[in-house]
Amino acid sequence: MLRRRAAVLVAGLVVAGSALAGCGSDEPEESAADLLSRAKTTLDDTGRLHFVLTSEGAPTTGTALVGGEGDVVRPASFQGTLQVLAVGSALDLAVVSVDGTVYAQLPFTSGYSVVDPAQFGFGDPGALLDPDTGISQLLAQADSAELGEERRVDGEVVREVTAQLPGDLVEEVLTSADAGQPVDARFSVAPESGELRRAELTGPFYAADRDATFTIELSEAGDDVEITAPPVG
């Protein structure tokens, strides 16, 4: 009788354990592609954001974008400071972009001038939130996406996703010295909110035969951020 009761007890524990294991696996893990898709949707619904751009492997000669920081407000406005390599030194340019017109306070001037951003090695920063040409396109066209590790950044859990991006797309959004080469990407997405927090891109940004890395950190911009075209002169 005792043996029978013990056998029944063991069988019951096995069944219960199997049921609990089954309950834990009912909901499959979100795929890398689905997480990036959700991050794109969230980003396209964002009205404003603050970004910090840094680089590694930048050249020491020529003209190139090497960093920056500012606020972007939908549909097409930007205000901040971009770090540009020019004439052998790094310059901090105060930049404002409104509805496709880019203004910069050039060295040794007290006011703003309308500029072509391409002459300084960057595109229109006001277009970064445009769903058709901005940052979210990097998420939409990522190839070979794979889930990476989870980690905590500033108290928030993010999930890394590695992928490859078409070089011509990166050239449109940022820059590239060889648009035929793909760019390696590492995205950090907050799983709970679906917000993209970080994008690390490695590719031929400055030279076709040498990789460099751009890192974009994204955070919320203040509700009081208002961007208007500055007076020219």
N, C-alpha and C positions, 0 to 999 in steps of 0.2 A: 504493500500500500504506500509506504514512504517513497519507494522508488518511482511508483507511478505518479505521485504528487510532484516529485522533483522533476520528472520528465515533462509534466504538463507546465510547470513553472518556467522551465528553461525554454520550452517551445513558445510560451506566451511572451517572454522577454525578447526572443528572436523576432517574432512577428511585430511586436511593438517597435523594436529598433528599426526594422525594415520600413514600417509606416512612417516613422519620424524622418528617416533618410529620404523617403519619397516625397514628404511634404517640403523638405528643404530644397528639392531640385525641381519643383513644379515650374518655377519661373526661370527661364533660360537667361544667361548673361547677355546683356546688350552687346551686339557686335560692334567692331570698330567702325564699320561703315555707317551703322545706325547712329552711333554716338556722334560722329562727325556731321551727319545729316541734321541731327537735333541741334547741334551747336550752330550750324549755319542758320537754321530757322530762328534760333534765339538771337543770334547776332543781327539778322535782318530785321528783327522786331525792336532792336535797341535804338533809341533816339539819339543817344550821345554816349561818348566814352572818352576816357583818357588813355593815352598810350605813351610808352617809353621805348625807344628804339636804340639798341646798341649793336656794335659790330666787332668782329674779330677777323684779323687777316686783311685789314684795309691797307691800301697802298700808301706810300709816303710822297708820291708825286702825282701830278694830274689833277683832275677835278672829279670829286665823288662825294656822295652822301655817306657819312660815317655814323650818324646818330641823330637823336632828337627827342623831343618831348612836347606834347600838346594835347589839345582837346579837339575832337571832331564832333560836329553836330549835324544831324540829318536835316535836309537832304544833301547839302554840298558845302559845308563850311569847316574851316580849320583855323586854329590860332595857337601858335606856340613858337618854339625855337628849334631850328634844324642845324645840325653840325655838319659843315661842308668842308672838305679838303680843297683848297684852291691856292695857287701861287706858293706851294710848298708849306702851307700852314693851315691849321684847322680854324675855321671861322664859325662863330655862332650867329646865325641869321634869324632875326625876328621875322616870322612869316605869317601872313594872313591870307586865307583863300575863301572867296565868297562866290558861289554860282559860277565856277569855272575860271574866274580871274584871280591870279596869284599876285600878291604884293609882298615885297621884301624890303627890309631896311638894310641897305647895302653898307659896307664898311665906309667909314669917314663921311657918312651922311646923317642928317638929323631927321629925315622923313622917310616915307615909304615910296617905292617905285613899283610900277607894274612890270613883272618879269616873266620870262619864259623859264619855268623851273627846270627844263631839260638842260639848260646851260650850266646848271649847278649839279646835275647828276641825279635828279629825282623827278617824279611826276607830280600831278596835282594832289596834295595831301587832303584836300576837301572831298576827294572821291573815295576815300577809304571805307566809307559806310555804304557806298553804292552797291546794291545787291548784284548788279551785272558786271561791275568792273573792280570792286573793292576786295577787302580781305576775305569776305565770306566765299568768294570764288575759289580760294585756295582749299577750303573745306569741301566744296562741291566737286572739285575735279581731282581729288587725291586718289592716287592709284596704289594698289597693293597695301591697303591700310591694315595694320595689325595692332591689337591691344598690347600695351606695355604695362608697367607697374603702376600701382597706386602710391601716391605720396602726399604728404601734408605740406602746404605752402601757406605761410601766414595764418595758420590755424584752420585752413580749408583743405579738404581732401580733393585732389585732382587725379584724373586718370590719363596716363600718357597714351598717345596713339602715334605710331610711326607710319610714314607713307612716302610716296614719291610724287612730285608735282611736275607737270609739263613745263619745260624751260620757257616756252613762249608766253605762257600764262604769267609766270613769275616776272618776266620782263615787263609785261603790261602793268602789273600791280606794284612792282618794286623796281628792279633793274636786273640786267644780265649782260655779260660780255659774250655769251654764246647761248642763244635761245634754243639751240638744238640739243643741249644737254639737260637732262632732268635734274631736279633739285630735291635733295633729301629733306624731309620735314619731320619734326617732332612736335606734336600738339599736346597741350595740357588743358583738359576740359574738366570742369566741375560737374560730376555726374548728377548731383541733385538738382542743380539749376540749369544745366546744359550750357553754361557760359564758357566761352573760350577765354582762358586766362593767359596763355603763353603760346607763342609759335616760334620755334627755332628752325631756321632755314639754312641749309649748307649747300653751296653751289658756286658756279663760276661768276660771281657778281662783278668782280673787278677785272679779272683776267681769265681767258678761256682755259689756260693750262694750270690754274691755281684756284683751289676752293677757298672761300671765305664764309663767314657765318653772320647772319643777321638774327637778332632775337627781339621779338616784339612782345612787350608785357602790356596786357589790357586790364583796365579797371574802370569803375564807374566814375563818370564826370559829375561835377556838382550841378544841381538843378538851376543854379543861378548863372550858369555859363551862357553868355550871349555874345555872338560874333557878328560884327558889322564891318563893312569895308572901311579902311582907314583913309584919311585925306592923303592925297598924293602931292609930293613936292618936297 
